[in-house]
Amino acid sequence: MIWEALGAVFIGLAIALSATRWLPDRFPASSLTLATGPVAALLGALLTRSILGPGHPVQALVAAVAVGAALLSVVARPPRRRFRRPAAPLKGHRTA
């Protein structure tokens, strides 16, 4: 069990590092990202182990990847728009 947990933590750390490296504008708080990845992956592995029972390390690590990526997507910010146009005034609309 300890090897599954360590593997899940390393998988989560790898996912978090790759997210901060490839998408730095969507993950500006790198400390939050680097903390969320391993914790989410460990949660996914432990949840899978509690559902399936011992003896399924591959499934637990696959679930660690899935839950880690899913919870990191919650932390991500939407991309910023580079070109913003002011809204066109409405016809017949009076402004104060």
Secondary structure, DSSP 8 states (H G I E B T S, - for coil): -HHHHHHHHHHHHHHHHHHHHH-TTT---HHHHHHHHHHHHHHHHHHHHHHH-SS-HHHHHHHHHHHHHHHHHHH------S--------TT----
